[in-house]
């Protein structure tokens, strides 16, 4: 742990949300700030999707996927701040980020046989706490009793543009902006409507719309909940207290509501609507 890292109690933190909301960047930064492990659970699904693609297994072939899960070995390898996904001892971190594997991962992740296989792996990784888990069902299914849960979202057009710029920076050959937007819309629909572990905020998750925010603002807010004067058991979104007192938090301000039901800083106030019910904690 370096001098910039914040000393904190051992917590298990989950960050869920759709693609392009900023989960990966914020999760990495928060884990670095806290001196925690960063776990990209989406990489595990991508690893299975890549293995299925290479083996010619269809994403709806449950028997084939079950056999595949039994015989492949998935593991994470930490190299400094970099997290590498190892598939049968081969680094596949780059191969799992192609658009083709991305779409197949969305389809594969809907299969109960795959989700059950990865559930045990993910829970084993979180047993020691001191970890930030990024995914889509971390706070709802994998770690329903996580110490602190976040749900990070953003305007779909903003998310699509972020993903397009990311792909453009990584390769000379990449999908068009329109193709990225269409793929993301399709994936959003698949992830949020699947019967098994659909993408949605946990009832006790702290929800943030990152549309008007930069990464440092989001990270500072997350870190504030975890490490400052607001104790984790009193933070917004934790079960012991639905809402915080009105004072001294990064999340409190007197701004007017924005176009997405948030204030101008991107946070959902306790009076706004929520798909999980009106008593859900919000910022």
N, C-alpha and C positions, 0 to 999 in steps of 0.2 A: 504494500500500500504506500503510495507516495504522499508527499506533504499536502497535496491539493485535495486528497480524498477525505471525505467526511466520515468520522467515527459514528456508528449508529448501532442499535440493537439488531440482532439477526432477524431479518424480515424476508418474507416471500412476497414479491411484488409481481403483479400481472399487468400487462399492457395489451389490450385487444383493440381491434379496429380494422377497417377495410384497407385495401392496398392504396398506397400513395398518400396516406394521412400523416406519414412521418414517424411511424412506429419504430422502424429499424434504427434510424438516426437517434431518436430520443432514447430508445431503450439502451443503445450502446453508451450514449453519453451519461445517462443516469447510472448505469452499472459502473462505469468508470469513476463517476463522482463518489459513489458509495463504497467502492472497492469490492463490488459484487461480481458474480459470474453473469454473463449475458447469454441467454439461451434463445436462439431463433427456432422456435418449434415448427415454423412453416418450412424450414429447410429439411426437416425429417420427412414431411409429406412430399416435398419435391424429390427427395432422394428415392422414395418408393416409386414415384411417378417416372423418374428417369430409369430406374431398374426395370419397371414394367415396360416402358417404351423400348428399351434395348432388347428385352426378352420377347417382344411381340405380344404382350398380354394386354387385352382390352381393359379399360378402366371399369367396366361393368362385369368383368369376369371374376366373381368373388372366389371361386375355387382356385383359379390361377393366382389371384392376389394373396390368398391365404398361404399357398405353397411358397410364393415368392417371399413373403414376410418371414417364414420359418427358416429360409436358407440364406438370406442376405444378412450382412452385418453393417449396421449404421452406428456411427459414433462421431462425437465432436472432438476436434483437436484444437487446443488454444495455442496460438502463436502471438504472444504479446496481446495487442488489442484485437487481433484478427481471430475470427472463429471459422474454422475449416470443417466442412462436412466430409467425413470419410465413408465411402461406400466400398465395403470389402477391401479396406486398407488403401483405397485410391481416393485422392483429393478430387472431389467432383463439385467444388464450390462454384466454379464458373459454369459448368455444364448445366446445373440445375436452374440457372437464371435466364434461360432462353424463353421466348414467348410460347413456344410449343410445349415445353415442360411446365410452364406456368399454368396454362390452360388444362393440361392433363392432371396437374396436381390438384386443381380445383375439383375435377371430376372424381379422382381417386379419394380425395379427402371426405367425400360424401359416403363412402362405403363403410358400413359398420365394422367389417372385418379389419380394415386398415386402422380405423380410429381406436378399436379395442387393443390392437397390437401396440400402437404407439402410446396409449394411455399409461400403461405400466412403465414404459421407458421414461416418459415425461415426469411421472410422479417420483420415480427413483432419482431423477436428476434434481428434483426439488426437495428431497427429504432433508437435506442439511440446511435448507433456507439460504440466506445471503445470496439471492439470485433474482434477476429480473427476467421474467419469461414473456416473450413476445409471441402473439398468435391471434387466433380468432375465437377460441372458446376456453381460454386459460381461466378466466374468472367465473365462467358459468358451469363448466364441466370438469376440467382437469383439476383445478384448484379452487373449489367453491368456498374453502375456508382460508384463502390467501389473506395475508395481513392487510395489504392495500391493493385495491384494484383500480385501474384506469381504463377508460374507453376513449380512444382518440379518433376523431373523425374530421372531415373537411368537405368542402363543396366538391361534387364529382368532377366538375371541369378543372378545378385546381389540382385535384389528385391526378387526373389524367395527364395534365401538363407536366406535373412533377415527374411522373413515371416516364413520359416521353423524353424529357431532358436528361433523365438518368440513363436511359437506353442510348440516347444519342451520344452521351459522353463516353460510353463504354465501347462502342463499336461504330465502324464506318457504315456497316450495313445494319439497318434497324427498321422496324415498322414505321409507317407514317403516323402522324399525330392522330388522324382520324381512326386508323386501325387500333391504336393503343386505347383510345376512348371507347371504341366499340367492345374491345376485348375486356376492358375493365368493367363496363356496364354488364356484360354477360357474366363475368365472374362475380360481381356484386350480387346479381340475381341468384346465381347458383349457390353462393355461400349463405345468403340470408333466407333462402326458401327450402334448403335441404331439410329432411326430416330429422337427421341425426346431427346434434350439436350445431344448430344454425348460428350464423353470426348475429349477435345482438349484445347490448350492454347487460352486464349482471345487474341485478336489482340494487346492489350496494356499490356500484362502480362510480367513480368520479369521472364525469364525462366532460370532454373538452373538444370544442370545434377549433381546429388549428388553422382555419382559413385565414384569419387576420393576424396570425402569430408567426414569429420566426422560431427556429429550433431552440435558441437559447431561452426565449420566454417560456416555452413549454417545459424545457428541462428544469429551469429555475422553479417553476410552479410545482412540478412533480417532486423535486428535491426538497422544496419547502415543506410539503406535506410529510415527507419521510424523516426529516432531520431537524426542523426548527422548533420554535416554541409550541407549535401544534403537535401534541403527542400523537403517534400513530393510532392509538385507540380512540382518539377524539377527532381524527381527521375526517373530512367530508367523505362519505362513502363507506365508513366503517360501521359495523353493526351496533356497536355499543352506544352510538349517538348519531341519529340520522343527519343532523345538521350542526354546523359549528356555531359558536357564539360569534357575534358580529364585531370582530376586532382583530387587528394585527396580523392579518394573513395576506399573502400574495394574491389570493383569489378574490378578495373583497374590494369592491369599487362601486362608485355611484353612477356608472355610465348608463346610457340609454340602451334599450334592446336593439340588437342588430337584425338583419334580414333573415337569419337562420334560427331565430328564437334565442339567440345568445346576446350578451351585452357586446359593446364594441371591442372588448378584449377577448372575445371568443368563449366565454364561460356561460354555462347554463345556470340561471338562478333557480332557487328552490320552487318558484311558482310556475315554471314553464312545464309544458307537457313532456311526457316520456312514455315510450312504448311499453315499459315494464310497470307503469302505474304511477299515480300522482304522488305517492309517498316515497318514490325513489330519490336518493340523494343526487343533487345536481349542483353544478357550478355555473 
